[in-house]
Amino acid sequence: MGYTVNGTELETDEQGYLLEPDFSDEVVGVIAAAEGLTLTDDHLKVVAYLRDEYREHGHTPNFRNMLKGLGEVMPGIDSKSLYDLFPIGPAKQGAKVAGLPQPLGKGGY
């Protein structure tokens, strides 16, 4: 399974995560559509946060650290609203939609 973005086939693992990160805006829309998600501004804020964390640390945070970090960017965010955005799991599905490789272990560090 791969994603085609701007005529280029991007390689994925068996679960649909990109093997190499792609920080383009186009990849977010393609993967979100494949996941059945309609993107909102809140989705894009989570994507931007996860991409920043990946660039800084080389991986994405686990759910607990993600919720804590997003609280600084999105005041009032809670676990229910994150699961409303990414019902399969905010840490994992969020990373997938962000165009990042599969999170480490149980969702990151």
N, C-alpha and C positions, 0 to 999 in steps of 0.2 A: 504494500500500500504506500503510495506516495501522494504528494500534492503537486499540482501543476500551478505555478505562479508566474505570470507574465511569460508563458511559453517554456518555462524551465521546470523540469521534474526535480522535486526535492526528495531526497532519500529519508525514509523513516524506519523506525524499528517496528516490530510486530504489533505494537500497541498504538502506532500512529504518531509517536513523538519524533520530531526531527532529529537526525543524527548530529547535525551541525546547527548551531543557532542561526536564525535569520531574523534580523531586526527591522525588516521592511514593514511598512503599514499594510501592504497588499497581502502578506502571508497571514496576518491576523484575520482578515475577512474571509480568506479561503478556508482556514482551519475552523473558524467559528461556524461557518456555513456547514462544513462537514460534521461538526458536533451538534448541529441543530440549534445553535444559539443566534439570537438577534442582538447585535451589539448595541450597547448604550454607552453614555459617557462614563458611567461607573465601571463597566467592563474595561474600558480603555484606561481608566485610572489604575485598575488592578494590573493590567498588562504592563503599563509603564513602570509601576512599582516592581513587578517581578523581573522585568528586563534590567532595571537599575541594580537590583540585588544580584542578579546573575553576573552582570558586568563587574560589580565590585567584589563579589565573593567567589565567583566561578560556579555557583550553584544557587538554587532558589531556597527560601526558608521553608521549614515545616509549617503546618497550619497555625500552630500557636504563635510562633514568631511572626508569621505573616499577618495575623490578626492584630498583633501588637504594633508592628511597623505601619500597617495601613491606618491605624488609629491616628497617626500623626498626619497622614495625607488626606484621610477621609474621616473627619470627626463624626462620631456617632455610629460608625460601622460596627456590626456585630456578626457573630457566626451565622445567624439565620439569614441576614442580608447577603453574606458571601455565598451561602448555599443557594440562595435564590438566583444569584448571578451564574454560579457554576455548580449545578446540581450533582454532578458526578463526584465532585470534590474540589474545592477551591484551589488547594495547593497543587494538585496534579493536573486537573483540567485547565486551570488558569495558566500553568506553565506550558501546556500543550498549545493553547490558543495564542500564547505570547510568542510562539515560534522557537521555544527552547527545548533542549534535550530533556529526557525523562528525569524527574527529580531523584536525588539519591535516597536510598533506603525507604523510609516511610514518609517521604515528602520533603527531604532536605536536611538541613543542619539543626 
